[in-house]
Amino acid sequence: MTTKTGSPKRRLGDLVFSNLTRGAGLAILVALAGVGIFLLVQGAPGLTAGADDLKGHSNFASYVGPLVFGTLLAAVLALLIAVPLALGVALSISHYAPRRLATAIGYLVDLLAAVPSVVYGLWGIGVLGPKMIPIYQWLDEHVGWLPFFAGPYSHTGRTIFTAAIVLALMVIPIVTAITREIFMQTPRLNEEAALALGATRWEMIRLAVLPYGRSGIVSAAMLGLGRALGETMAVALVLSASGVVSWNLISSTNPSTIAANIALTFADATGTARNALIASGLVLFVITFVVNAASRAVVGNRAAGKGI
């Protein structure tokens, strides 16, 4: 049915659904703006806080700098561990494992995302940390000339590297789920053409599957990075933090992360010290927003056929 102007008449259901979806999108924008405004207003006094409210630091930049370093270090280490494992699992599900086994593996990987972060933290303290002590001792004795393993090694296992492994386990389900779907969308003709030319299965994946999913892999990794940047409880439970800048991955003297620092000190903070913590949360908000915006830009380029 059309109107006198020739345009199709929209049904009531279409109008309601369109307005509901538009309202849902607007609600997300309003919530995001509300969080940003709250952090900006409440954190503004903390930007000019003194040394008494900044744990002895002369200004806010010197206070938040080590926290930003620890946040980025833990997240990048987690990404370096998680992405290769996630790609291997995704390829196994999409191209190697039998259908029933692939389905079971997919379910198990998806279940990892449902495990609460506090459970990961407790596992990191009670299981992973003690298991890593002999490894840290070996690294200290044999490759201690590297600044990353200079030692003295931690006798508790609560290090930035242990925290990164825990974060990696939390990132793997996200990266695996996205890359698995992308790999399964590879045009079948491309795969069959590579196999018909005599390529092995790995050569087919290297020549047809990975190039097709390249931008998707990047976007999945960046979404995983955003997840690792904002993690709080697992890092707060595992990491024995001291708020320093250090590249040593196996020592008890570890840099802290913004989220863990807020979780551990916010309850006891008052006045301007609390404003400084909120200001550090604003910094984390900006970093996470930039990472996620960059990942969406990569996805948009892929959808538009521009590649990376």
MOTABEL-V88307 format. One record per residue. NEAR is the number of other ideal C-beta (glycine too) atoms within 10 Angstrom. Layout:
BEGIN
near=<NEAR	NEAR>
END
This chain:
BEGIN
near=<6	8	9	5	5	6	8	9	8	11	10	7	8	11	10	10	11	11	10	10	10	10	11	9	10	10	10	10	9	11	10	12	10	10	14	14	10	14	19	14	12	16	21	13	16	25	15	13	20	13	12	10	22	19	12	10	18	10	14	21	11	12	23	24	14	21	23	18	17	27	28	17	21	29	27	14	20	27	23	12	18	27	22	12	15	27	20	12	22	28	21	16	23	21	17	13	16	8	8	8	12	17	12	13	17	19	9	11	20	13	10	15	14	7	13	10	17	13	12	23	22	15	17	24	18	11	11	18	22	14	11	22	17	11	13	24	16	14	20	18	11	10	12	16	7	12	10	15	21	18	15	14	24	25	11	14	24	21	25	27	24	28	33	25	19	27	29	24	19	22	30	22	22	22	29	29	20	22	25	25	14	21	21	14	13	19	11	9	9	15	19	12	14	19	14	9	10	7	16	10	14	12	13	21	21	13	16	21	25	16	13	17	27	15	19	19	21	18	26	28	23	21	21	28	26	21	23	30	23	18	24	19	17	26	34	21	23	29	26	18	22	14	16	14	12	18	14	23	23	26	23	15	15	27	23	25	32	27	23	24	27	21	16	16	15	13	8	8	16	8	12	17	18	21	22	26	23	20	23	23	21	23	18	22	19	12	19	20	14	11	20	18	11	15	20	13	12	22	18	12	15	19	9	8	6	10	10	11>
END
